[in-house]
């Protein structure tokens, strides 16, 4: 019987599995998809992620993938106003196609048993741990584990957790997430964010000289605007002339185009169902300033510490739940509040003009705005 089963092979899941394996626990990682695969994501790795990659022992492995180097942020409002801010340290642009596959290989090298193409159908608490129902190729299997961790992103399948209500997003605005790689764009080591009505489109370099174009658009707006990722991006660009000019300067690669819907931005973190949750399963933060992957890594690091303590018998599961939920609330409260506020202000008619003028008069305002949405270790590690 494994000590730990991690469900989800994205950045949060793979990094959590690596940490648990390094701590000496027999760890199994499951993902219903096969890798490599493209994923709707901004593919922007803020400077804060690099220290965590070094802790995990994967920094050199990821650096060898030749990520794009990003030193500047540029925000373009619908009226054409522009706000720019330098990053304190260089960020990376790296595709999920390359990074997630490399992280899974690093997990295997750390001793994690990785199974892809295997979905989880149920999780039930039982004496001494959990019973996990899985399916692969039409065959079912039951696993038992002392601990289980949810790293399945923002879209767990309905009914997966026994006796746990499924959040349906009622009362919250639904979005669609889009992603496509483009060739032929010159971005001058910048990540660019273009506001359109109710949403935004981000563009940054990834490996191999390509640009990642990722969008978060209101789902009600997107209906009737097109049936493909390319169609929706063109429709979005019609609301921002500078975005239109940018997109027409490159060529989309069809095999990289993916979408996901509905996407609901979290009002607060959801760190525990009947099992601990990490990454987007814990909180889908507004991707306005690209700190989502830093948040995923940090939540996984914190959860691994508590999981290790529980497995060693140093704390109870009730204590784990209480302390982990408290930590995550402290960690996420500020960035969720600021992210929603800045997203709302950015789409108001007058505020962007005031915003643009203010940062011209006081350039430090732009840097403060970026820092306000960063986790940056605000809550000490337990």
C-alpha angles and dihedrals in degrees: 000000000000120000092221137021116194115198111208131040100216124110096288094046098044094046091048091050091049091051093049091048091049088054089058101257124139101245133190122192120199130190128172092216131069121238143271096043137151118248134193100253140127088241090211117140110199119218090258091068095064096068090051091050088055090051089053092048093238101104096101091043092055095039088057088063087070099236120201114264115233123189103157139051122211125189118195118193126207092255090055098258115147132210121185132186133177118232116237089231133011117276127208133237110207129160120242086227090067101028100048092049090049092048092051090051089050089052091052090048088052090056100264115144104228123199118181126183089041119116127201116231102178144006119198129176115237136168109295096010141323140319113223124196115207138180132202129167092348093308124113127214135180120219131189125209138169092228136015128197128201113224095147097123126236096317114065113170116261114266095015094127114056114237091000118120116235116234107233100186094244110172093016127100115256120224137188119225119213135185135181134159118230131198124210100039122131111204104168094230092301136129108221126204120194121192119217128172107306095345146035145233123224126201128189140149121266129180125309094031094290127135123225115219112195127174138190108199133172108262093221089053092049095055110105094009095103145310100243138054090249092052092051093048091051090050091050091049090056087073096054118044095199090051090051091052091049095050095046088055091066141047122237119230108226097210091059097055115112137154138192130197148219099026118179121193112226120250089195137359121275101202098165138032107159086313132036116273128212137185117003090349086066097043134346098213121198104270091217096122101021103248096130096104092047087053091050092052094046095048090050092050092050093045092050090056092054092041090054091050091050094048090051090052094245095123138019123244090249090056090046091052094047096048097040093049090048091050093049092048090054091045098048105031097084098042092046091051095046094042094054092044095050092045090052094045092048091060097047117105100238106023097073090057091050089044092053093047092047094053090049090055094039109025091183089070091073092055091047090051091055093046091051090068096048124102091207094167098296091157116055117240113258 
